[in-house]
Amino acid sequence: IYGVYPPMVNPCLPEGQWNTFDIVFEAPKFDGEKLVKPAFLTLFFNGVVAHNRAQLLGSTSREPIAEYAPHAPELPLSLQAHVGPARYRNIWVRRLPGYDA
């Protein structure tokens, strides 16, 4: 997402300290091969909104950028790092039902 939208703020903690990310992800919706609703992402980075309902232009994989491909409503979660070692802990996934659910 950072290659498409720069964050509104940079609340990174110093190297060696744990950063926290809370992500609200709205999955895309497909009708067969047709995209009906794109995906949206809101990111709370160390408690600060860094992205607010940013519309994703396609897959969040590095390549190809801005390309949707029809897929199941839920897929496995993938985590990545950039430079240097990365560790993850306390990962929770929670489905958020709609207000009418």
Backbone bond lengths (Angstrom), bond angles and torsions (degrees), N, CA, C in turn:
res aa  C-N    CA-C-N  psi(-1)  N-CA   C-N-CA  omega(-1)  CA-C   N-CA-C  phi
1 I - - - 1.457 - - 1.529 111.26 -
2 Y 1.349 117.02 -29.43 1.464 119.16 -177.95 1.521 112.47 -68.76
3 G 1.342 117.53 -20.81 1.452 119.85 175.76 1.515 112.94 -76.06
4 V 1.335 116.96 -14.00 1.461 121.88 -179.11 1.525 110.99 -106.84
5 Y 1.330 116.05 -47.12 1.462 121.52 -178.86 1.528 109.46 -123.90
6 P 1.315 118.65 123.09 1.469 118.39 173.56 1.524 108.98 -70.06
7 P 1.333 118.17 147.84 1.461 119.16 178.17 1.525 110.30 -65.73
8 M 1.337 115.57 151.48 1.466 120.36 179.25 1.529 111.06 -71.72
9 V 1.338 116.67 -26.02 1.468 122.49 178.51 1.523 108.22 -145.77
10 N 1.324 116.13 166.50 1.460 121.39 175.89 1.530 108.20 -126.79
11 P 1.326 117.70 88.58 1.464 120.28 -178.38 1.535 113.40 -93.65
12 C 1.341 117.79 31.77 1.471 121.09 -178.72 1.523 111.08 -59.04
13 L 1.312 114.49 139.96 1.455 120.56 172.77 1.526 108.39 -87.35
14 P 1.333 118.14 160.96 1.465 120.51 179.97 1.531 111.64 -58.42
15 E 1.325 116.05 153.67 1.459 121.70 178.73 1.528 110.23 -53.21
16 G 1.316 114.84 136.67 1.461 120.09 -179.32 1.516 113.44 96.18
17 Q 1.323 118.36 -14.38 1.463 121.54 176.61 1.521 108.90 -99.64
18 W 1.333 116.39 149.07 1.461 121.48 -179.59 1.514 110.59 -73.52
19 N 1.317 116.14 130.85 1.456 122.58 170.33 1.525 107.49 -98.80
20 T 1.321 117.39 150.48 1.458 120.60 177.89 1.522 109.68 -118.19
21 F 1.322 114.73 143.85 1.454 122.13 178.52 1.515 107.72 -130.43
22 D 1.303 117.31 126.16 1.458 123.25 171.08 1.517 105.39 -115.82
23 I 1.332 116.15 122.04 1.455 121.28 -174.29 1.523 109.52 -119.44
24 V 1.323 115.81 130.09 1.455 121.87 171.25 1.524 104.87 -108.70
25 F 1.330 115.65 115.04 1.460 121.34 -176.28 1.515 109.69 -116.23
26 E 1.317 115.94 124.82 1.462 122.26 174.50 1.520 106.79 -103.48
27 A 1.320 116.45 111.53 1.467 121.73 -175.83 1.520 111.36 -66.66
28 P 1.334 116.30 151.62 1.464 118.86 174.84 1.518 110.08 -70.08
29 K 1.311 115.11 158.94 1.466 120.28 177.52 1.525 108.44 -121.77
30 F 1.331 114.87 138.21 1.456 121.70 -179.00 1.515 110.01 -122.70
31 D 1.316 115.67 149.09 1.459 122.73 168.93 1.519 104.53 -118.14
32 G 1.335 116.11 93.97 1.458 120.58 -172.28 1.511 109.41 67.16
33 E 1.316 116.99 -119.96 1.473 122.31 179.90 1.532 112.70 -90.34
34 K 1.341 117.07 -8.59 1.466 121.38 -173.64 1.525 111.26 -92.84
35 L 1.337 115.83 132.55 1.462 121.83 174.48 1.521 108.32 -75.09
36 V 1.334 116.95 121.93 1.459 122.32 -179.78 1.524 110.50 -97.05
37 K 1.342 116.74 -39.31 1.468 122.04 -179.76 1.521 108.20 -144.35
38 P 1.337 118.05 126.95 1.464 119.63 178.71 1.533 111.57 -71.87
39 A 1.301 115.37 168.82 1.469 121.55 177.09 1.530 109.80 -82.15
40 F 1.344 115.11 152.17 1.467 121.69 176.64 1.520 108.72 -132.46
41 L 1.317 116.35 150.06 1.454 121.23 -178.42 1.530 109.62 -136.99
42 T 1.333 116.02 132.91 1.460 122.45 170.55 1.522 106.25 -118.45
43 L 1.323 116.80 130.45 1.468 121.69 -176.86 1.522 110.36 -122.07
44 F 1.314 114.79 121.86 1.466 121.96 170.49 1.527 105.90 -100.57
45 F 1.314 117.11 115.56 1.464 123.45 -175.68 1.525 106.85 -111.30
46 N 1.320 116.47 111.97 1.463 122.21 -174.18 1.532 110.76 52.97
47 G 1.335 115.50 39.66 1.457 121.46 175.84 1.517 115.06 82.61
48 V 1.333 117.71 1.27 1.461 122.34 -177.86 1.533 108.15 -112.83
49 V 1.329 117.81 136.17 1.459 120.34 178.14 1.527 108.89 -69.59
50 A 1.333 115.66 115.90 1.465 120.97 178.06 1.526 111.01 -100.96
51 H 1.344 116.63 -30.07 1.463 122.89 174.92 1.519 106.81 -137.51
52 N 1.315 117.10 131.34 1.455 121.37 -178.83 1.528 110.30 -116.62
53 R 1.324 115.71 104.09 1.468 123.21 179.17 1.528 111.52 46.60
54 A 1.321 115.23 50.17 1.466 121.17 177.20 1.522 109.22 -70.71
55 Q 1.301 116.46 130.30 1.466 120.88 179.86 1.519 108.90 -79.78
56 L 1.330 116.01 123.34 1.453 120.02 177.75 1.521 109.27 -80.09
57 L 1.307 116.08 141.56 1.456 121.54 -176.97 1.524 112.16 -92.05
58 G 1.308 116.60 0.28 1.454 122.18 -179.08 1.511 109.00 162.03
59 S 1.304 116.31 -152.77 1.459 122.29 -179.79 1.528 110.71 -58.99
60 T 1.323 116.60 151.12 1.463 119.59 176.14 1.522 111.54 -89.96
61 S 1.334 117.69 4.94 1.466 119.45 174.35 1.523 108.68 -70.15
62 R 1.294 116.03 160.07 1.462 120.94 -175.79 1.528 112.44 -63.79
63 E 1.294 117.91 -44.23 1.465 122.44 -179.46 1.520 109.20 -131.96
64 P 1.265 123.63 141.05 1.464 126.48 -10.78 1.520 110.41 -79.79
65 I 1.296 116.26 146.85 1.461 121.71 179.83 1.530 108.90 -84.80
66 A 1.314 115.69 144.88 1.468 123.42 173.83 1.518 112.43 61.28
67 E 1.318 115.69 48.17 1.459 119.26 177.09 1.520 109.30 -139.93
68 Y 1.320 116.53 121.99 1.453 121.68 176.22 1.522 108.87 -94.29
69 A 1.308 115.55 144.28 1.455 121.88 171.60 1.519 106.25 -132.73
70 P 1.327 118.51 130.86 1.461 120.05 179.85 1.526 110.95 -54.51
71 H 1.337 115.59 139.17 1.468 120.28 -179.95 1.518 109.25 -154.06
72 A 1.310 115.42 172.16 1.465 121.78 178.86 1.530 109.70 -61.72
73 P 1.337 117.50 156.11 1.471 120.19 -179.72 1.526 113.34 -60.38
74 E 1.329 118.33 -29.84 1.464 121.14 179.31 1.523 109.38 -130.31
75 L 1.321 115.23 133.14 1.457 122.47 177.71 1.525 108.80 -128.11
76 P 1.332 118.95 166.71 1.472 120.77 178.50 1.533 111.63 -61.69
77 L 1.313 115.47 149.61 1.459 122.61 176.92 1.526 109.02 -82.73
78 S 1.325 116.86 133.69 1.465 122.23 176.64 1.522 108.65 -120.00
79 L 1.319 116.48 136.68 1.461 121.82 177.68 1.523 108.44 -116.39
80 Q 1.314 116.45 145.84 1.451 120.11 179.88 1.519 109.93 -135.83
81 A 1.307 114.82 164.30 1.460 122.27 174.15 1.522 107.44 -132.56
82 H 1.312 116.70 166.94 1.461 119.74 179.80 1.518 109.89 -106.23
83 V 1.297 117.52 -89.67 1.457 121.57 -175.53 1.522 109.29 -106.99
84 G 1.299 116.52 137.27 1.461 120.92 176.04 1.518 111.80 80.27
85 P 1.323 114.71 177.16 1.462 119.25 -177.96 1.527 111.31 -70.40
86 A 1.311 115.16 148.84 1.467 120.98 177.46 1.511 108.11 -134.42
87 R 1.315 116.11 140.80 1.458 121.36 175.63 1.511 107.59 -130.34
88 Y 1.326 114.75 147.64 1.456 121.13 179.84 1.521 107.85 -125.22
89 R 1.307 116.09 145.64 1.460 120.91 174.91 1.525 108.84 -151.86
90 N 1.322 114.96 160.60 1.467 121.49 176.56 1.527 112.27 53.50
91 I 1.314 116.48 56.14 1.461 121.31 179.36 1.522 108.20 -95.85
92 W 1.330 115.70 125.28 1.457 121.68 178.22 1.513 108.27 -124.17
93 V 1.309 115.50 139.56 1.458 121.40 173.04 1.516 106.56 -121.09
94 R 1.309 115.64 126.70 1.456 120.70 -178.85 1.514 109.40 -135.28
95 R 1.316 115.60 126.53 1.457 119.76 176.01 1.525 108.60 -75.14
96 L 1.312 115.97 135.00 1.462 121.08 178.43 1.523 108.22 -105.48
97 P 1.333 117.26 108.38 1.456 118.29 179.30 1.529 110.56 -71.20
98 G 1.309 115.70 156.99 1.462 119.55 176.39 1.519 110.16 -70.42
99 Y 1.302 117.28 169.36 1.452 121.35 -179.16 1.522 112.73 -66.67
100 D 1.325 116.75 -23.26 1.453 120.56 179.97 1.526 112.56 -89.70
101 A 1.324 117.26 -2.30 1.480 120.35 -176.17 1.507 111.35 -77.98
